[in-house]
């Protein structure tokens, strides 16, 4: 491979052989415990609800020994069905029987609360516990949960916090997604009880678990490992394989662009302290781009500008890769594929194809519809400047503040007058293709709103690469409006 070519994207800074797991064991360092003000007595002594030692002995045939969780790995492919494993999971004596009443009460409350959509969560949202930020290396939406931002039990009751989490996830769980949990900052003041954790697991039914493809536990401590050991017998094996320990932010960089994550300052500070303790070079996220940038090959398609691609392809406005993807995905069998653009692809196949495309080799999707769909999203996401340009970001994020009767005119001005001409033609080409996808939504389940959730953050990005949860809503609403009204917008 030519050394000047970035093999796929900045998300893959290390090489991996074809027979290696796409999600390797991330580190040998698992045992550093931050000095937090939080009480582990409920884990260190028997409780009325759970006898940990007895429960583990009943399930594993061992007595009194906790063999801490190994780093499970995923094969990078879709795991369609594990409901059976959830149903048939072994029951931990004491855990299910004692807590079913409490869990049942919480589930009853959630089901009875039909007004969740209308409930005002503004006070919880201000805490910033949950953020939805762009896509990971294989096109999955990234949801970030920060423990250091959890409010204390006195400020927000945890059942209401659970309703807020479900309300937020409801918008994204119909497509593949990854969840990043920053554990640092969990203290005795904001730490939920073990019974609440079990209730939350039960409340998040198959709808939420099915499309969760990776759960990254960042900066895990002994508390996380003991909780896992406690619940592992009643958690499905397939769900367990989605969980990965990430001990340093540099490890997380293997799977996603850290610049798009909104990482709390305490987490950044804690990570630097960990690096110092391990006698490693001090790492600052601002200075993490260690790879020297080189001039791209003329055939490069990923991570360059539209102008560069046009200049190296005889002035063609539509990039060759986009044309190949659209032509392939426009075939009837592809258009009718359920979950088109909502499913991820095998990470090894994706990286290999990106490398070959950047070298100018022929595109071969290998009859994999989802691979072609992820490549198209990846191309848009990795453009040097987003298709809707950085200059239009502020206007687009104000879309929902416009009066409804003003929206058609303002969107036309934005797209027809303010968008560069080449960007306009590529956007028109893309939207016309997506209209064909919408026409088959009875089979592929991809309505305009579903497509907006998938494509919005790939078409619109902020200059600092970070998308807050507050910006995602307007961006998706804008994209949905363009999709629904494309016949009236693209008149040139």
Wavefront OBJ file of the C-alpha trace (Angstrom):
o trace
v 0.000 0.000 0.000
v 1.293 3.474 -0.827
v 2.432 5.083 2.468
v 0.824 8.357 1.440
v -2.659 6.870 1.566
v -4.673 6.958 4.716
v -5.988 3.367 4.708
v -9.501 4.339 5.620
v -9.798 7.229 8.004
v -8.243 8.748 11.066
v -10.254 6.340 13.159
v -7.828 3.494 12.394
v -4.341 4.582 13.463
v -3.033 1.032 13.889
v -2.838 -1.877 11.483
v -4.675 -5.119 12.086
v -4.434 -8.420 10.274
v -7.508 -9.907 8.672
v -7.723 -12.655 11.249
v -7.573 -10.280 14.206
v -10.637 -9.275 16.171
v -11.907 -5.792 15.275
v -12.391 -5.035 18.967
v -9.171 -6.121 20.680
v -8.473 -6.236 24.376
v -7.638 -2.612 24.916
v -5.129 -2.614 27.740
v -3.565 -4.552 30.551
v -4.245 -1.762 33.006
v -7.555 -2.314 34.732
v -6.858 -1.755 38.387
v -6.334 1.947 38.968
v -9.008 3.295 41.300
v -9.587 7.061 41.499
v -9.929 8.455 44.990
v -13.643 9.222 44.878
v -15.963 10.018 47.720
v -18.149 7.032 47.362
v -19.159 4.241 49.641
v -18.808 0.625 48.511
v -20.182 -0.917 51.669
v -23.241 -2.245 49.862
v -20.858 -4.271 47.703
v -18.576 -5.353 50.518
v -21.187 -6.756 52.857
v -24.327 -8.878 52.440
v -27.524 -6.907 51.920
v -31.167 -7.663 52.403
v -31.707 -7.670 48.663
v -28.723 -9.577 47.322
v -26.277 -12.043 48.798
v -23.509 -11.607 46.225
v -21.290 -14.501 47.277
v -24.156 -16.953 47.548
v -25.662 -15.866 44.234
v -22.411 -16.304 42.370
v -21.838 -19.688 43.993
v -25.287 -20.850 42.900
v -24.647 -19.857 39.306
v -20.976 -20.608 38.759
v -20.434 -23.462 41.194
v -17.739 -21.454 42.973
v -17.591 -20.030 46.437
v -16.473 -16.585 47.385
v -14.179 -15.786 44.474
v -14.774 -13.031 41.931
v -12.992 -13.672 38.648
v -13.174 -10.158 37.254
v -14.619 -9.653 33.821
v -12.367 -10.298 30.894
v -12.646 -7.839 28.011
v -15.287 -9.410 25.760
v -15.088 -8.635 22.084
v -17.460 -8.297 19.161
v -16.882 -9.509 15.609
v -18.055 -6.220 14.116
v -21.115 -7.742 12.459
v -24.815 -7.343 13.078
v -26.285 -9.266 15.979
v -29.909 -9.437 14.998
v -31.573 -11.511 17.677
v -30.695 -12.230 21.251
v -34.147 -12.079 22.828
v -34.003 -15.833 23.319
v -30.780 -15.519 25.281
v -32.382 -12.888 27.507
v -35.347 -15.141 28.193
v -33.233 -18.212 28.849
v -30.511 -16.497 30.877
v -29.772 -18.251 34.182
v -31.524 -16.754 37.166
v -29.475 -15.510 40.113
v -31.122 -16.658 43.312
v -32.207 -13.708 45.395
v -31.635 -11.108 42.682
v -34.643 -11.771 40.519
v -36.991 -12.954 43.210
v -36.413 -10.169 45.691
v -36.170 -7.319 43.218
v -38.972 -8.284 40.861
v -41.452 -6.336 42.982
v -39.422 -3.162 42.845
v -38.650 -3.659 39.176
v -42.267 -4.337 38.431
v -43.270 -1.113 40.152
v -40.820 0.877 38.064
v -41.917 -0.775 34.832
v -45.540 -0.192 35.721
v -44.784 3.478 36.337
v -43.033 3.782 32.971
v -45.854 2.050 31.101
v -48.495 4.066 32.907
v -46.710 7.307 32.083
v -48.153 7.899 28.618
v -47.204 11.563 28.807
v -43.443 10.912 28.584
v -43.313 12.678 25.214
v -44.906 15.770 26.768
v -42.943 15.721 30.015
v -40.601 18.662 30.498
v -37.066 17.315 30.899
v -35.340 20.674 30.491
v -33.891 20.596 34.013
v -32.415 17.116 33.459
v -31.171 18.006 29.965
v -29.281 21.011 31.366
v -27.108 18.630 33.389
v -25.639 17.269 30.132
v -25.700 13.646 31.261
v -26.522 12.410 27.743
v -25.231 13.622 24.376
v -25.628 12.270 20.854
v -22.565 13.022 18.750
v -21.995 11.966 15.159
v -21.013 8.457 14.070
v -18.244 6.035 14.960
v -15.813 4.418 12.521
v -18.406 2.021 11.090
v -21.292 4.450 10.822
v -23.059 3.880 14.140
v -24.582 6.801 15.995
v -22.603 7.596 19.174
v -24.473 8.232 22.437
v -22.364 9.539 25.330
v -23.287 9.236 29.023
v -21.117 11.081 31.570
v -21.287 9.935 35.189
v -19.656 13.131 36.470
v -22.711 15.066 35.266
v -25.259 12.890 37.028
v -27.255 15.068 39.428
v -27.550 14.056 43.031
v -30.554 12.061 44.190
v -31.833 15.179 45.942
v -31.877 17.232 42.727
v -33.460 14.696 40.342
v -35.105 11.427 41.299
v -33.611 8.489 39.455
v -36.926 7.141 38.055
v -37.360 10.474 36.277
v -33.760 10.299 35.076
v -34.542 6.875 33.614
v -37.560 8.298 31.772
v -35.314 11.005 30.325
v -32.761 8.437 29.153
v -35.482 6.403 27.456
v -36.997 9.562 25.933
v -33.599 10.476 24.448
v -32.720 6.987 23.226
v -36.152 6.506 21.633
v -35.062 8.815 18.821
v -32.025 6.754 17.869
v -32.465 3.099 18.867
v -34.094 2.067 15.598
v -30.649 2.190 13.974
v -27.336 0.661 15.031
v -25.656 2.744 17.708
v -22.694 2.737 20.085
v -22.760 3.936 23.671
v -19.790 5.551 25.439
v -19.995 5.701 29.232
v -17.496 7.947 31.051
v -17.421 6.405 34.521
v -15.153 8.921 36.232
v -17.048 11.247 38.567
v -19.477 8.767 40.090
v -19.614 9.562 43.810
v -21.709 8.686 46.831
v -23.830 11.770 46.114
v -24.926 10.803 42.618
v -24.394 7.034 42.521
v -27.597 5.073 41.773
v -28.363 2.034 43.891
v -27.758 -1.498 42.660
v -31.483 -2.180 42.685
v -32.005 0.842 40.399
v -29.336 -0.443 38.010
v -31.144 -3.780 37.816
v -34.477 -2.023 37.312
v -32.960 0.082 34.535
v -31.615 -3.011 32.769
v -35.069 -4.578 32.926
v -36.745 -1.356 31.782
v -34.517 -1.097 28.711
v -36.212 -3.841 26.744
v -35.149 -5.536 23.514
v -35.885 -2.395 21.483
v -32.955 -0.649 23.158
v -30.576 -3.618 23.387
v -30.972 -5.098 19.930
v -29.276 -2.297 17.961
v -26.693 -1.426 20.613
v -23.558 -2.777 18.948
v -20.837 -1.579 21.317
v -20.813 -0.315 24.916
v -17.520 1.362 25.841
v -16.890 1.632 29.591
v -14.278 4.373 29.876
v -12.054 4.499 32.983
v -13.602 1.440 34.674
v -13.012 0.840 38.374
v -13.551 -2.052 40.758
v -17.131 -0.848 41.249
v -17.890 -1.454 37.558
v -16.298 -4.891 37.656
v -18.162 -5.986 40.764
v -21.479 -4.749 39.342
v -20.752 -6.696 36.165
v -19.891 -9.809 38.157
v -23.139 -9.384 40.051
v -25.344 -9.130 36.979
v -23.435 -11.297 34.492
v -25.559 -14.381 35.157
v -28.769 -12.624 34.158
v -27.341 -10.688 31.230
v -27.345 -12.413 27.855
v -24.052 -13.661 26.443
v -24.483 -11.622 23.274
v -25.088 -8.439 25.237
v -21.993 -9.192 27.299
v -19.868 -9.385 24.158
v -20.809 -5.823 23.298
v -19.109 -4.482 26.443
v -15.519 -3.246 26.302
v -13.238 -1.737 28.922
v -11.471 1.410 27.747
v -8.841 2.495 30.223
v -7.494 5.582 28.444
v -8.900 7.988 25.897
v -6.139 7.048 23.469
v -7.673 3.562 23.316
v -11.109 4.979 22.523
v -9.525 6.827 19.598
v -9.168 3.489 17.805
v -12.933 3.360 17.323
v -14.091 6.947 16.875
v -12.977 10.514 16.325
v -12.476 11.995 19.795
v -12.863 15.519 18.439
v -16.580 14.951 17.930
v -17.112 13.777 21.525
v -18.065 16.244 24.226
v -15.716 14.979 26.925
v -16.174 16.637 30.344
v -13.140 18.508 31.689
v -12.898 16.303 34.830
v -12.653 13.231 32.582
v -9.867 14.829 30.535
v -7.968 15.765 33.693
v -8.418 12.290 35.146
v -7.147 10.693 31.942
v -3.982 12.796 32.037
v -3.392 11.780 35.644
v -3.733 8.116 34.665
v -1.220 8.542 31.884
v 1.245 10.108 34.310
v 0.788 7.296 36.810
v 1.545 4.746 34.127
v 4.781 6.593 33.287
v 3.551 7.282 29.807
v 3.954 10.444 27.853
v 1.497 13.108 28.917
v -1.277 13.229 26.368
v -3.439 16.234 25.652
v -6.439 15.802 23.384
v -5.549 19.063 21.719
v -2.194 17.562 20.642
v -3.238 14.024 19.798
v -2.775 14.244 16.022
v 0.655 12.602 15.979
v 0.513 11.230 12.460
v 2.094 13.563 9.953
v -0.298 14.565 7.252
v 0.891 13.813 3.734
v -0.338 14.849 0.356
v -3.219 12.623 -0.772
v -3.033 10.586 -3.940
v -5.014 11.899 -6.936
v -7.347 8.899 -6.505
v -8.102 9.666 -2.840
v -11.830 9.811 -2.070
v -12.049 9.851 1.734
v -10.987 12.757 3.924
v -10.461 15.273 1.112
v -12.504 18.162 -0.258
v -15.077 18.100 -3.039
v -12.853 20.513 -4.965
v -9.930 18.071 -4.763
v -12.051 15.172 -6.040
v -13.460 17.287 -8.880
v -10.012 18.487 -9.945
v -8.710 14.910 -10.115
v -11.736 13.443 -11.921
v -11.945 15.500 -15.128
v -14.171 18.146 -13.569
v -16.943 15.696 -12.672
v -19.122 17.236 -9.941
v -20.467 13.946 -8.547
v -17.599 12.038 -6.877
v -17.032 8.582 -8.450
v -17.589 6.779 -5.133
v -20.915 8.520 -4.525
v -22.051 7.618 -8.030
v -21.036 3.968 -7.548
v -22.818 3.734 -4.189
v -26.001 5.393 -5.437
v -26.170 3.254 -8.581
v -25.703 0.064 -6.561
v -28.163 1.063 -3.846
v -30.752 2.089 -6.450
v -31.167 -1.528 -7.538
v -34.584 -2.886 -6.476
v -33.180 -5.503 -4.098
v -31.058 -2.886 -2.345
v -33.818 -0.278 -2.136
v -36.139 -2.817 -0.524
v -33.639 -3.939 2.137
v -35.129 -3.433 5.587
v -33.009 -1.160 7.739
v -31.081 0.328 4.807
v -28.635 2.940 6.203
v -29.499 1.921 9.779
v -27.225 -1.113 9.944
v -23.462 -1.110 10.389
v -20.933 -3.040 8.294
v -18.070 -5.371 9.109
v -15.218 -3.128 10.192
v -12.494 -5.132 8.430
v -14.370 -5.204 5.131
v -15.081 -1.488 5.411
v -11.470 -0.543 6.031
v -10.178 -2.796 3.271
v -12.576 -1.362 0.704
v -11.763 2.219 1.729
v -8.064 1.501 1.234
v -8.629 0.078 -2.235
v -10.913 2.950 -3.236
v -8.303 5.493 -2.146
v -5.786 3.687 -4.350
v -8.123 3.990 -7.325
v -8.974 0.296 -7.523
v -12.416 -0.822 -8.796
v -15.241 -0.724 -6.259
v -16.642 -4.127 -5.333
v -19.370 -4.216 -2.672
v -19.459 -7.998 -2.645
v -23.283 -8.081 -2.702
v -23.269 -6.354 0.705
v -25.931 -3.649 0.698
v -25.021 -2.410 4.176
v -21.342 -2.059 3.218
v -22.289 0.235 0.327
v -24.646 2.223 2.570
v -22.009 2.708 5.268
v -19.418 3.747 2.662
v -21.729 6.481 1.406
v -22.311 7.799 4.917
v -18.587 7.564 5.697
v -17.693 9.555 2.588
v -20.038 12.368 3.613
v -18.872 12.300 7.217
v -15.178 12.473 6.311
v -15.329 15.322 3.804
v -12.905 18.078 4.800
v -15.905 20.407 4.904
v -19.453 19.061 5.243
v -21.715 19.149 2.236
v -23.832 21.898 3.826
v -20.615 23.848 4.651
v -19.455 25.228 7.989
v -20.803 28.688 7.113
v -24.407 27.456 7.116
v -24.207 25.553 10.411
v -25.622 28.345 12.595
v -28.537 29.021 10.256
v -29.454 25.343 10.048
v -29.397 24.895 13.830
v -31.883 27.774 14.091
v -34.309 26.050 11.715
v -36.854 25.099 14.373
v -37.088 28.681 15.615
v -38.431 29.829 12.236
v -42.207 30.261 11.869
v -43.572 27.341 9.876
v -44.837 29.545 7.052
v -41.335 31.056 6.709
v -39.453 27.769 6.530
v -39.966 27.000 2.788
v -38.646 30.405 1.706
v -35.689 30.386 4.107
v -34.645 26.861 3.150
v -34.775 27.762 -0.553
v -32.593 30.829 0.081
v -30.130 28.739 2.061
v -29.849 25.946 -0.534
v -30.347 27.825 -3.816
v -28.450 31.015 -2.999
v -25.974 30.344 -0.178
v -24.806 26.805 -0.912
v -21.856 26.582 -3.352
v -22.909 25.378 -6.804
v -21.000 22.070 -6.699
v -22.383 21.337 -3.236
v -25.877 22.107 -4.521
v -25.606 19.624 -7.397
v -24.252 16.863 -5.137
v -26.950 17.532 -2.527
v -29.636 17.419 -5.228
v -28.224 14.141 -6.557
v -28.175 12.639 -3.068
v -31.662 13.834 -2.086
v -33.190 12.564 -5.333
v -31.726 9.144 -4.562
v -33.006 9.252 -0.975
v -36.473 10.063 -2.309
v -36.378 6.654 -4.030
v -35.499 5.105 -0.681
v -38.485 6.871 0.908
v -40.762 5.592 -1.851
v -40.036 2.039 -0.679
v -40.386 2.773 3.041
v -43.139 0.187 3.264
v -40.402 -2.425 2.779
v -37.185 -0.792 3.957
v -38.799 1.105 6.889
v -36.805 4.225 5.990
v -39.188 7.143 6.230
v -38.062 10.739 5.820
v -37.614 11.117 9.572
v -35.544 7.931 9.796
v -33.329 9.060 6.923
v -32.963 12.478 8.542
v -31.647 10.896 11.739
v -29.099 8.915 9.707
v -27.970 11.602 7.243
v -28.489 14.875 9.125
v -25.258 14.784 11.188
v -23.318 13.592 8.113
v -24.493 16.547 6.027
v -24.184 19.220 8.717
v -21.251 19.623 11.115
v -20.002 22.397 13.325
v -16.537 23.879 12.700
v -15.255 22.386 15.973
v -16.488 18.879 14.968
v -18.670 18.590 18.090
v -22.438 18.195 17.828
v -24.435 18.657 20.997
v -27.755 16.969 21.629
v -29.357 20.407 21.360
v -28.037 20.779 17.789
v -29.015 17.290 16.628
v -32.764 18.039 16.814
v -32.730 21.103 14.517
v -30.322 19.417 12.088
v -32.567 16.365 11.786
v -35.667 18.564 11.438
v -33.993 20.565 8.669
v -32.946 17.394 6.827
v -36.431 15.922 7.174
v -37.933 19.116 5.730
v -35.589 18.985 2.734
v -36.425 15.340 2.092
v -40.176 15.859 2.294
v -40.176 19.040 0.169
v -37.394 18.212 -2.294
v -39.666 18.682 -5.332
v -40.293 22.323 -4.387
v -36.695 23.053 -3.292
v -34.529 21.652 -6.109
v -36.063 23.557 -9.002
v -32.832 24.307 -10.879
l 1 2 3 4 5 6 7 8 9 10 11 12 13 14 15 16 17 18 19 20 21 22 23 24 25 26 27 28 29 30 31 32 33 34 35 36 37 38 39 40 41 42 43 44 45 46 47 48 49 50 51 52 53 54 55 56 57 58 59 60 61 62 63 64 65 66 67 68 69 70 71 72 73 74 75 76 77 78 79 80 81 82 83 84 85 86 87 88 89 90 91 92 93 94 95 96 97 98 99 100 101 102 103 104 105 106 107 108 109 110 111 112 113 114 115 116 117 118 119 120 121 122 123 124 125 126 127 128 129 130 131 132 133 134 135 136 137 138 139 140 141 142 143 144 145 146 147 148 149 150 151 152 153 154 155 156 157 158 159 160 161 162 163 164 165 166 167 168 169 170 171 172 173 174 175 176 177 178 179 180 181 182 183 184 185 186 187 188 189 190 191 192 193 194 195 196 197 198 199 200 201 202 203 204 205 206 207 208 209 210 211 212 213 214 215 216 217 218 219 220 221 222 223 224 225 226 227 228 229 230 231 232 233 234 235 236 237 238 239 240 241 242 243 244 245 246 247 248 249 250 251 252 253 254 255 256 257 258 259 260 261 262 263 264 265 266 267 268 269 270 271 272 273 274 275 276 277 278 279 280 281 282 283 284 285 286 287 288 289 290 291 292 293 294 295 296 297 298 299 300 301 302 303 304 305 306 307 308 309 310 311 312 313 314 315 316 317 318 319 320 321 322 323 324 325 326 327 328 329 330 331 332 333 334 335 336 337 338 339 340 341 342 343 344 345 346 347 348 349 350 351 352 353 354 355 356 357 358 359 360 361 362 363 364 365 366 367 368 369 370 371 372 373 374 375 376 377 378 379 380 381 382 383 384 385 386 387 388 389 390 391 392 393 394 395 396 397 398 399 400 401 402 403 404 405 406 407 408 409 410 411 412 413 414 415 416 417 418 419 420 421 422 423 424 425 426 427 428 429 430 431 432 433 434 435 436 437 438 439 440 441 442 443 444 445 446 447 448 449 450 451 452 453 454 455 456 457 458 459 460 461 462 463 464 465 466 467 468 469 470 471 472 473 474 475 476 477 478 479 480 481 482 483 484 485 486 487 488 489 490 491 492
